[in-house]
Amino acid sequence: MGYRDISQDIAAVSQGYANHKLPPWLLRVQELLQQIMLILQQFLNSLFQHRDTGSTDSRSLSAIIQYAAYIAGALALAAIIYFVWRRASKRQELAASTTRGAAAVEKILDANGYRIEGKRLAEAADYRGACRALYLCFLQQMHEQKIAPFAPAKTNYEYRYVLSSVPLLQKDFVGLSEIVEEIWFGNKQAAPDDYANCQALLAKAGLELKRLENEHQRLKAESEA
């Protein structure tokens, strides 16, 4: 059985096709994309291949990787330096917050001298200096009664540790030192209330120091009897 010739049928069907042309703007976009791809391909070829042999230039690739490693290392080093600097700054801030006002004493007076100095400064409306003077009066009182030796380089933390055996005195010291730290190292503006609170804490501390002195004398007398 032979095959029927259907070429005429195919020709008849093809005549019914509508071959629509693409719009001009789409043709221009298509041409532009082809040019971009060609330029990109030429750039990559010039970057990674030898001009004479056409083989892949591994040296160019290695150089790019090397430069990328240098940049990453520089960024990492900068980050490390930044974090170390931030940590050192925080340590300095912490040290400043725990160093008492006596670290920059211009003159060392006795306890009564600091009390008079505080009153004079308060009358001149220098409440910041007045609070600090009462703080130094507190330290000098403890020094005079041989409870905690006075030392300008000693921190508040060290004083608190020394006073751990006398909790009431330690509590008054912490309260007074916190007021001074806030107005001396912080951003708080000293006010008359701050000076009044320092006076009250110093008075309470004076009573406790007097009690400790009497207790010491009593024990001494009993030991000598």
KOLVEXVO-171887 format. One line per field, with one value per atom (N, C-alpha, C): residue number from 1; atom name; x, y, z. Coordinates in pm, whole numbers, padded with zeros to 5 digits. Layout:
BEGIN
k <- (NUM:...)
a <- (CA:...)
c1 <- (X:...)
c2 <- (Y:...)
c3 <- (Z:...)
! end
This chain:
BEGIN
k <- (1:1:1:2:2:2:3:3:3:4:4:4:5:5:5:6:6:6:7:7:7:8:8:8:9:9:9:10:10:10:11:11:11:12:12:12:13:13:13:14:14:14:15:15:15:16:16:16:17:17:17:18:18:18:19:19:19:20:20:20:21:21:21:22:22:22:23:23:23:24:24:24:25:25:25:26:26:26:27:27:27:28:28:28:29:29:29:30:30:30:31:31:31:32:32:32:33:33:33:34:34:34:35:35:35:36:36:36:37:37:37:38:38:38:39:39:39:40:40:40:41:41:41:42:42:42:43:43:43:44:44:44:45:45:45:46:46:46:47:47:47:48:48:48:49:49:49:50:50:50:51:51:51:52:52:52:53:53:53:54:54:54:55:55:55:56:56:56:57:57:57:58:58:58:59:59:59:60:60:60:61:61:61:62:62:62:63:63:63:64:64:64:65:65:65:66:66:66:67:67:67:68:68:68:69:69:69:70:70:70:71:71:71:72:72:72:73:73:73:74:74:74:75:75:75:76:76:76:77:77:77:78:78:78:79:79:79:80:80:80:81:81:81:82:82:82:83:83:83:84:84:84:85:85:85:86:86:86:87:87:87:88:88:88:89:89:89:90:90:90:91:91:91:92:92:92:93:93:93:94:94:94:95:95:95:96:96:96:97:97:97:98:98:98:99:99:99:100:100:100:101:101:101:102:102:102:103:103:103:104:104:104:105:105:105:106:106:106:107:107:107:108:108:108:109:109:109:110:110:110:111:111:111:112:112:112:113:113:113:114:114:114:115:115:115:116:116:116:117:117:117:118:118:118:119:119:119:120:120:120:121:121:121:122:122:122:123:123:123:124:124:124:125:125:125:126:126:126:127:127:127:128:128:128:129:129:129:130:130:130:131:131:131:132:132:132:133:133:133:134:134:134:135:135:135:136:136:136:137:137:137:138:138:138:139:139:139:140:140:140:141:141:141:142:142:142:143:143:143:144:144:144:145:145:145:146:146:146:147:147:147:148:148:148:149:149:149:150:150:150:151:151:151:152:152:152:153:153:153:154:154:154:155:155:155:156:156:156:157:157:157:158:158:158:159:159:159:160:160:160:161:161:161:162:162:162:163:163:163:164:164:164:165:165:165:166:166:166:167:167:167:168:168:168:169:169:169:170:170:170:171:171:171:172:172:172:173:173:173:174:174:174:175:175:175:176:176:176:177:177:177:178:178:178:179:179:179:180:180:180:181:181:181:182:182:182:183:183:183:184:184:184:185:185:185:186:186:186:187:187:187:188:188:188:189:189:189:190:190:190:191:191:191:192:192:192:193:193:193:194:194:194:195:195:195:196:196:196:197:197:197:198:198:198:199:199:199:200:200:200:201:201:201:202:202:202:203:203:203:204:204:204:205:205:205:206:206:206:207:207:207:208:208:208:209:209:209:210:210:210:211:211:211:212:212:212:213:213:213:214:214:214:215:215:215:216:216:216:217:217:217:218:218:218:219:219:219:220:220:220:221:221:221:222:222:222:223:223:223:224:224:224:225:225:225)
a <- (N:CA:C:N:CA:C:N:CA:C:N:CA:C:N:CA:C:N:CA:C:N:CA:C:N:CA:C:N:CA:C:N:CA:C:N:CA:C:N:CA:C:N:CA:C:N:CA:C:N:CA:C:N:CA:C:N:CA:C:N:CA:C:N:CA:C:N:CA:C:N:CA:C:N:CA:C:N:CA:C:N:CA:C:N:CA:C:N:CA:C:N:CA:C:N:CA:C:N:CA:C:N:CA:C:N:CA:C:N:CA:C:N:CA:C:N:CA:C:N:CA:C:N:CA:C:N:CA:C:N:CA:C:N:CA:C:N:CA:C:N:CA:C:N:CA:C:N:CA:C:N:CA:C:N:CA:C:N:CA:C:N:CA:C:N:CA:C:N:CA:C:N:CA:C:N:CA:C:N:CA:C:N:CA:C:N:CA:C:N:CA:C:N:CA:C:N:CA:C:N:CA:C:N:CA:C:N:CA:C:N:CA:C:N:CA:C:N:CA:C:N:CA:C:N:CA:C:N:CA:C:N:CA:C:N:CA:C:N:CA:C:N:CA:C:N:CA:C:N:CA:C:N:CA:C:N:CA:C:N:CA:C:N:CA:C:N:CA:C:N:CA:C:N:CA:C:N:CA:C:N:CA:C:N:CA:C:N:CA:C:N:CA:C:N:CA:C:N:CA:C:N:CA:C:N:CA:C:N:CA:C:N:CA:C:N:CA:C:N:CA:C:N:CA:C:N:CA:C:N:CA:C:N:CA:C:N:CA:C:N:CA:C:N:CA:C:N:CA:C:N:CA:C:N:CA:C:N:CA:C:N:CA:C:N:CA:C:N:CA:C:N:CA:C:N:CA:C:N:CA:C:N:CA:C:N:CA:C:N:CA:C:N:CA:C:N:CA:C:N:CA:C:N:CA:C:N:CA:C:N:CA:C:N:CA:C:N:CA:C:N:CA:C:N:CA:C:N:CA:C:N:CA:C:N:CA:C:N:CA:C:N:CA:C:N:CA:C:N:CA:C:N:CA:C:N:CA:C:N:CA:C:N:CA:C:N:CA:C:N:CA:C:N:CA:C:N:CA:C:N:CA:C:N:CA:C:N:CA:C:N:CA:C:N:CA:C:N:CA:C:N:CA:C:N:CA:C:N:CA:C:N:CA:C:N:CA:C:N:CA:C:N:CA:C:N:CA:C:N:CA:C:N:CA:C:N:CA:C:N:CA:C:N:CA:C:N:CA:C:N:CA:C:N:CA:C:N:CA:C:N:CA:C:N:CA:C:N:CA:C:N:CA:C:N:CA:C:N:CA:C:N:CA:C:N:CA:C:N:CA:C:N:CA:C:N:CA:C:N:CA:C:N:CA:C:N:CA:C:N:CA:C:N:CA:C:N:CA:C:N:CA:C:N:CA:C:N:CA:C:N:CA:C:N:CA:C:N:CA:C:N:CA:C:N:CA:C:N:CA:C:N:CA:C:N:CA:C:N:CA:C:N:CA:C:N:CA:C:N:CA:C:N:CA:C:N:CA:C:N:CA:C:N:CA:C:N:CA:C:N:CA:C:N:CA:C:N:CA:C:N:CA:C:N:CA:C:N:CA:C:N:CA:C:N:CA:C:N:CA:C:N:CA:C:N:CA:C:N:CA:C:N:CA:C:N:CA:C:N:CA:C:N:CA:C:N:CA:C:N:CA:C:N:CA:C:N:CA:C:N:CA:C:N:CA:C:N:CA:C:N:CA:C:N:CA:C:N:CA:C:N:CA:C:N:CA:C)
c1 <- (00085:00000:00088:00064:00145:00097:00188:00155:00094:-00003:-00070:00013:00023:00098:00015:00069:-00006:00062:00155:00227:00131:00033:-00062:-00144:-00177:-00252:-00169:-00038:00050:00062:00076:00086:-00040:-00151:-00278:-00290:-00242:-00249:-00155:-00033:00066:00021:-00060:-00109:-00199:-00251:-00340:-00265:-00132:-00054:-00042:-00046:-00026:00109:00206:00342:00352:00317:00316:00458:00491:00623:00630:00752:00774:00775:00728:00731:00874:00899:01036:01107:01036:01103:01153:01077:01121:01244:01249:01367:01490:01472:01586:01635:01541:01580:01656:01606:01673:01814:01830:01962:02055:02001:02081:02129:02042:02082:02191:02181:02284:02418:02417:02541:02603:02517:02568:02631:02565:02619:02751:02763:02886:02999:02970:03073:03118:03022:03056:03140:03105:03182:03325:03340:03473:03557:03492:03564:03613:03527:03567:03677:03669:03772:03907:03906:04031:04088:04000:04045:04103:04045:04083:04155:04180:04246:04367:04467:04583:04539:04593:04555:04611:04725:04788:04740:04715:04679:04532:04464:04323:04296:04399:04381:04345:04288:04245:04365:04360:04469:04444:04503:04485:04551:04653:04720:04628:04546:04451:04348:04300:04204:04269:04391:04462:04483:04513:04534:04405:04293:04165:04135:04157:04133:04226:04351:04447:04405:04363:04318:04195:04105:03985:04024:04125:04172:04234:04311:04369:04260:04158:04049:03977:03948:03881:03966:04097:04187:04192:04195:04197:04069:03955:03828:03824:03875:03877:03967:04085:04177:04114:04045:03979:03871:03799:03696:03757:03869:03936:03985:04047:04096:03981:03869:03753:03702:03687:03635:03732:03863:03962:03956:03942:03932:03807:03695:03572:03584:03650:03666:03757:03865:03954:03882:03797:03722:03627:03563:03471:03546:03667:03746:03786:03821:03855:03736:03618:03498:03469:03487:03465:03564:03689:03790:03757:03707:03671:03555:03461:03345:03376:03486:03522:03635:03691:03797:03734:03764:03701:03758:03692:03732:03868:03920:04050:04166:04140:04248:04315:04249:04306:04301:04343:04340:04452:04415:04517:04588:04516:04574:04503:04578:04523:04503:04376:04341:04300:04278:04221:04070:04002:03858:03783:03818:03750:03779:03901:03935:03851:03827:03742:03597:03552:03416:03398:03495:03490:03497:03582:03593:03461:03391:03261:03158:03158:03063:03092:03219:03257:03213:03234:03196:03045:02973:02827:02773:02832:02788:02816:02915:02945:02868:02773:02688:02766:02885:02963:02932:02815:02770:02847:02897:02980:03106:03177:03297:03266:03149:03111:03087:03019:02994:03125:03213:03343:03423:03413:03483:03430:03299:03243:03283:03294:03342:03486:03571:03708:03712:03618:03608:03579:03489:03458:03584:03658:03779:03882:03896:03995:03956:03827:03781:03817:03795:03830:03981:04057:04203:04247:04189:04229:04195:04090:04053:04108:04200:04273:04180:04074:03983:04018:04051:04090:04190:04316:04418:04380:04403:04374:04481:04438:04532:04461:04512:04445:04425:04511:04499:04401:04351:04261:04123:04059:03927:03817:03697:03582:03559:03585:03568:03661:03783:03878:03833:03780:03729:03610:03522:03406:03452:03557:03608:03665:03739:03797:03687:03576:03467:03367:03396:03302:03280:03373:03359:03275:03244:03159:03045:02941:02836:02767:02741:02671:02757:02883:02974:02991:02996:03008:02886:02766:02645:02646:02688:02696:02800:02912:03016:02967:02899:02849:02750:02660:02563:02629:02727:02794:02880:02953:03041:02962:02844:02763:02713:02680:02639:02754:02873:02989:03026:03021:03055:02959:02831:02731:02751:02784:02800:02942:03039:03178:03217:03174:03210:03094:02972:02855:02814:02690:02637:02539:02528:02432:02486:02400:02437:02413:02515:02503:02402:02321:02217:02228:02158:02161:02118:02022:01978:02092:02179:02293:02385:02408:02494:02427:02296:02223:02229:02215:02223:02363:02464:02601:02623:02568:02579:02513:02394:02323:02400:02454:02531:02659:02722:02844:02815:02700:02662:02636:02567:02543:02675:02764:02894:02972:02959:03028:02981:02850:02797:02850:02856:02906:03056:03130:03272:03293:03209:03218:03188:03088:03054:03168:03229:03342:03461:03482:03592:03567:03445:03412:03426:03384:03396:03543:03623:03766:03829:03793:03848:03801:03677:03627:03702:03723:03796:03941:03998:04136:04146:04048:04048:04028:03943:03921:04045:04117:04239:04350:04351:04453:04418:04292:04250:04298)
c2 <- (-00119:00000:00124:00217:00338:00448:00546:00660:00772:00839:00947:01074:01150:01276:01384:01435:01535:01671:01691:01818:01932:01908:02014:02053:01952:01980:02067:02036:02113:02256:02272:02406:02485:02418:02487:02532:02446:02483:02598:02595:02699:02835:02836:02966:03035:02954:03013:03069:03048:03101:03253:03320:03465:03493:03533:03559:03706:03731:03868:03916:04037:04095:04151:04141:04196:04348:04415:04562:04614:04729:04782:04800:04846:04869:04740:04630:04501:04451:04477:04439:04516:04646:04726:04676:04640:04586:04455:04372:04245:04266:04360:04389:04446:04532:04590:04483:04389:04280:04194:04170:04094:04166:04298:04374:04372:04382:04378:04243:04137:04003:03985:04041:04029:04105:04227:04305:04235:04179:04108:03984:03913:03795:03832:03941:03985:04028:04094:04136:04016:03917:03798:03723:03717:03649:03719:03853:03927:03916:03890:03885:03749:03644:03510:03427:03481:03402:03477:03400:03457:03502:03612:03663:03579:03515:03443:03300:03232:03090:03066:03158:03138:03050:03004:02919:03004:02941:03013:03068:03198:03262:03246:03144:03118:03224:03291:03395:03512:03549:03658:03621:03496:03451:03449:03403:03399:03540:03635:03772:03830:03801:03851:03792:03661:03595:03652:03678:03734:03873:03957:04091:04084:03991:03975:03934:03847:03804:03922:04006:04124:04217:04239:04328:04271:04139:04076:04083:04063:04072:04211:04312:04451:04486:04439:04464:04395:04271:04198:04267:04315:04385:04514:04586:04710:04680:04570:04533:04497:04424:04386:04511:04603:04727:04806:04811:04885:04824:04690:04625:04636:04627:04645:04787:04885:05025:05046:04987:05001:04938:04823:04756:04837:04893:04976:05100:05159:05278:05244:05127:05088:05063:05005:04984:05117:05215:05347:05413:05396:05452:05385:05251:05180:05223:05240:05285:05424:05509:05644:05642:05548:05542:05484:05410:05349:05424:05524:05602:05718:05734:05837:05974:06074:06211:06246:06166:06196:06173:06121:06093:06221:06335:06462:06565:06524:06614:06715:06844:06948:06963:06948:06960:06863:06808:06713:06784:06785:06846:06738:06778:06683:06680:06595:06578:06709:06781:06906:07010:07008:07100:07077:06950:06920:06960:06945:06984:07135:07211:07356:07395:07324:07350:07323:07216:07186:07293:07343:07450:07576:07610:07729:07718:07601:07581:07582:07527:07527:07668:07750:07890:07966:07921:07983:07917:07828:07757:07658:07621:07516:07384:07328:07207:07084:07090:06979:06966:07077:07075:07051:07101:07084:06936:06865:06722:06644:06682:06614:06640:06760:06791:06706:06686:06601:06455:06415:06280:06263:06361:06355:06363:06434:06439:06300:06228:06090:06004:06013:05932:05968:06096:06139:06097:06095:06048:05901:05821:05679:05662:05748:05742:05780:05884:05931:05830:05753:05652:05514:05511:05389:05275:05311:05211:05181:05284:05268:05377:05341:05443:05525:05656:05747:05733:05715:05705:05756:05864:05921:05822:05722:05629:05516:05506:05395:05420:05314:05325:05304:05342:05320:05172:05092:04947:04896:04945:04902:04947:05069:05116:05030:04997:04913:04777:04725:04595:04606:04713:04733:04748:04810:04836:04721:04609:04496:04444:04468:04422:04517:04635:04732:04772:04690:04709:04845:04898:05026:05139:05138:05239:05220:05097:05068:05121:05104:05151:05303:05375:05521:05565:05493:05527:05506:05393:05365:05473:05512:05616:05748:05790:05917:05911:05801:05790:05784:05722:05716:05855:05937:06074:06150:06137:06208:06156:06026:05969:06020:06029:06070:06215:06302:06443:06476:06391:06419:06357:06232:06162:06154:06171:06161:06296:06300:06422:06496:06451:06513:06645:06745:06875:06872:06906:06904:07009:06971:07060:07068:07163:07172:07043:06969:06843:06742:06741:06649:06680:06807:06847:06811:06832:06797:06647:06567:06421:06378:06441:06411:06447:06559:06598:06495:06448:06351:06219:06174:06049:06065:06180:06205:06207:06265:06268:06126:06045:05906:05831:05853:05787:05832:05962:06012:05942:05918:05847:05704:05637:05501:05496:05594:05600:05624:05708:05732:05605:05531:05406:05305:05297:05206:05247:05378:05425:05390:05410:05375:05225:05146:05001:04960:05023:04993:05030:05144:05184:05093:05047:04955:04823:04770:04643:04659:04775:04800:04808:04874:04885:04749:04667:04533:04447:04463:04383:04425:04554:04604:04580:04552:04532:04396)
c3 <- (00000:00000:00000:-00090:-00101:-00008:00017:00104:00021:00080:00011:00022:-00084:-00087:-00017:00095:00172:00164:00074:00064:00033:-00048:-00079:00044:00128:00252:00347:00358:00446:00397:00265:00209:00235:00229:00254:00399:00491:00634:00665:00604:00633:00584:00483:00435:00537:00632:00733:00853:00863:00976:00964:01081:01086:01151:01077:01127:01170:01299:01349:01376:01334:01358:01500:01563:01697:01690:01795:01796:01793:01735:01722:01855:01961:02090:02151:02130:02184:02108:01981:01903:01950:01982:02030:02166:02254:02386:02369:02279:02254:02201:02112:02057:02163:02251:02357:02455:02490:02579:02517:02388:02319:02322:02304:02309:02449:02550:02689:02719:02678:02701:02629:02507:02431:02500:02548:02617:02744:02819:02942:02913:02808:02772:02730:02657:02615:02736:02831:02952:03031:03050:03125:03051:02919:02842:02857:02853:02869:03009:03106:03246:03282:03233:03277:03170:03055:02952:02897:02858:02787:02649:02605:02472:02359:02385:02275:02263:02373:02368:02391:02460:02487:02606:02674:02791:02911:03013:03133:03207:03246:03318:03468:03525:03668:03754:03697:03775:03802:03707:03728:03834:03828:03928:04066:04075:04203:04258:04169:04214:04272:04206:04257:04394:04408:04537:04644:04605:04700:04746:04652:04689:04780:04749:04833:04975:04985:05118:05193:05121:05185:05239:05158:05200:05322:05316:05430:05556:05540:05656:05714:05625:05672:05747:05696:05764:05900:05905:06032:06133:06086:06175:06228:06140:06183:06287:06266:06363:06498:06497:06622:06696:06621:06682:06744:06673:06724:06853:06858:06978:07095:07066:07173:07228:07138:07182:07266:07226:07302:07439:07446:07574:07666:07610:07691:07740:07657:07699:07813:07804:07911:08040:08029:08150:08213:08131:08184:08251:08190:08251:08384:08389:08514:08620:08580:08676:08729:08642:08686:08784:08759:08847:08983:08995:09123:09193:09129:09192:09266:09389:09469:09436:09489:09463:09519:09613:09673:09579:09459:09365:09316:09335:09289:09401:09519:09635:09624:09629:09623:09757:09866:10000:10093:10185:10280:10414:10459:10586:10684:10809:10903:10883:10958:10938:10960:11064:11093:10983:10930:10822:10698:10662:10547:10574:10699:10732:10716:10762:10747:10598:10524:10380:10309:10349:10290:10319:10441:10475:10394:10379:10304:10158:10099:09959:09942:10038:10029:10038:10122:10132:10003:09927:09797:09684:09719:09621:09536:09582:09513:09581:09549:09617:09570:09452:09403:09488:09505:09587:09733:09781:09921:09953:09862:09884:09885:09799:09795:09923:09976:10101:10216:10222:10327:10307:10183:10153:10205:10181:10230:10382:10439:10586:10640:10574:10613:10609:10498:10485:10592:10619:10717:10859:10887:11017:11037:10933:10944:10960:10895:10907:11048:11102:11234:11343:11321:11420:11385:11287:11251:11207:11138:11082:10937:10861:10720:10687:10659:10629:10507:10516:10405:10298:10172:10060:09935:09873:09756:09642:09629:09517:09545:09666:09701:09642:09595:09533:09636:09597:09685:09710:09610:09627:09736:09738:09841:09980:09989:10118:10163:10071:10106:10157:10096:10141:10283:10310:10443:10547:10509:10604:10614:10552:10555:10696:10786:10924:11009:10956:11027:10932:10924:10821:10827:10946:10955:10897:10931:10877:10726:10683:10540:10464:10522:10456:10439:10545:10535:10432:10429:10331:10189:10166:10031:09988:10076:10041:10007:10087:10062:09936:09919:09803:09673:09675:09554:09514:09611:09579:09513:09571:09517:09378:09360:09229:09122:09157:09057:09016:09111:09076:09032:09067:09032:08899:08876:08753:08655:08703:08615:08560:08512:08451:08542:08665:08757:08811:08811:08867:09017:09094:09239:09285:09386:09438:09590:09653:09800:09868:09807:09867:09874:09774:09776:09894:09916:10029:10162:10171:10294:10319:10214:10231:10275:10218:10260:10406:10450:10590:10682:10641:10723:10732:10622:10623:10704:10693:10770:10920:10956:11097:11150:11073:11114:11127:11033:11038:11161:11197:11315:11441:11452:11567:11573:11456:11453:11485:11437:11469:11619:11678:11821:11899:11853:11921:11911:11795:11777:11864:11875:11960:12107:12152:12291:12314:12216:12229:12235:12155:12156:12290:12345:12475:12586:12578:12680:12679:12559:12548:12594:12563:12607:12757:12819:12965:13030:12971:13028:13017:12907:12890:12986:13022:13112:13260:13287:13426:13482)
! end
